Amino acid sequence: QDESFKRALYEVLEDTGKRKVAARTLSHFLVFLILLNIVLAVLETVPRSEPISVIIAFIQLGSGFVFLIEYILRIYVADLHPPLRRYGPVWSRLRYAVHPDAIIDLIGALPLLFVLFLPNQA
């Protein structure tokens, strides 16, 4: 049961296997979130009312959680990557974590981590 869920998750996150529609939907959603955050970052430079600032902050926080969950899930399924399988569950995840794609995912989650762990500095 757990392995079939993990395999399905891998297929969706990495766009492999039979779950092409789900993988593409996720990919489009993540691209939309990235573009939305770019627009919000630009809007933050314009003077605005307090309610709009709260909405922008809420959307950015929600996006940060999505990016953090995506990062964690990609690390979770990293040992299913064909080139990494031979390293075992721990080393394959560590090797994936230093891969450029994983670093980009981590960068997407960093603003949320800063807000959560360094609230006065972020």
C-alpha positions in Angstrom: 0.0 0.0 0.0 2.7 2.5 1.1 5.0 1.6 -1.9 2.1 2.0 -4.4 1.3 5.4 -3.0 5.0 6.4 -3.1 5.3 5.1 -6.7 2.2 7.1 -7.7 3.5 10.2 -6.0 6.8 9.7 -7.9 5.0 9.3 -11.2 3.1 12.6 -10.6 6.0 14.6 -9.3 8.5 13.4 -12.0 6.0 13.1 -14.9 6.7 9.5 -15.5 4.4 6.4 -15.8 0.7 6.5 -16.4 -0.3 9.6 -14.5 0.5 12.1 -17.2 -2.6 14.2 -16.7 -2.0 14.6 -12.9 1.7 15.3 -13.5 0.9 18.0 -16.1 -1.8 19.5 -13.9 0.6 19.7 -11.0 3.3 21.2 -13.3 0.9 23.8 -14.6 -0.3 24.7 -11.1 3.3 25.1 -9.9 4.1 27.4 -12.8 1.0 29.4 -12.1 2.1 29.8 -8.5 5.5 30.9 -9.5 4.1 33.5 -11.9 1.6 34.7 -9.3 4.4 35.2 -6.8 6.3 37.2 -9.3 3.3 39.5 -9.9 2.8 39.8 -6.1 6.4 40.7 -5.6 6.0 43.5 -8.1 2.8 44.6 -6.4 4.6 44.8 -3.1 6.6 47.7 -4.5 3.5 49.8 -5.1 1.8 51.6 -2.2 -1.4 49.9 -1.3 -4.0 49.6 1.4 -3.6 47.4 4.4 -6.3 44.8 3.4 -4.5 44.2 0.1 -1.2 43.8 1.9 -2.7 41.1 4.1 -4.2 39.3 1.1 -0.8 39.3 -0.7 1.0 38.1 2.4 -1.6 35.3 2.9 -1.2 34.2 -0.8 2.6 34.2 -0.5 2.5 32.2 2.7 0.1 29.6 1.1 2.4 29.4 -1.9 5.4 28.9 0.4 3.6 26.0 2.0 2.9 24.4 -1.4 6.5 24.8 -2.4 7.8 23.4 0.9 5.4 20.4 0.6 6.5 19.8 -3.0 10.2 19.9 -1.9 9.6 17.4 1.0 7.6 15.0 -1.2 10.4 15.1 -3.9 13.0 14.2 -1.2 10.6 11.4 0.0 10.4 9.8 -3.5 14.1 10.5 -4.4 15.1 6.9 -3.8 12.8 5.8 -6.7 14.9 7.8 -9.3 16.6 5.2 -11.5 20.1 6.7 -11.2 19.8 7.1 -7.5 18.3 3.8 -6.5 21.6 2.1 -6.0 22.6 4.5 -3.2 19.8 3.3 -0.8 17.1 5.4 0.8 19.3 7.8 2.8 22.1 8.5 0.4 19.8 8.7 -2.6 17.9 11.4 -0.8 21.0 13.3 0.1 22.4 13.0 -3.4 19.0 14.3 -4.8 19.0 17.2 -2.3 22.2 18.6 -3.8 20.9 18.2 -7.3 20.3 21.6 -9.1 16.5 20.9 -9.5 16.2 20.2 -5.7 18.1 23.3 -4.9 15.7 25.3 -7.0 12.8 23.7 -5.2 14.4 24.6 -1.8 14.9 28.2 -2.9 11.2 28.3 -3.6 10.5 27.2 -0.1 13.1 29.4 1.6 10.9 32.5 2.0 8.4 30.5 4.0 11.1 29.0 6.1 12.5 32.4 6.9 9.1 33.7 7.9 8.5 30.6 10.2 12.0 30.4 11.8 13.2 34.0 11.6 10.0 36.0 11.9 11.6 39.3 13.0 14.2 39.2 10.3 12.0 38.2 7.3 
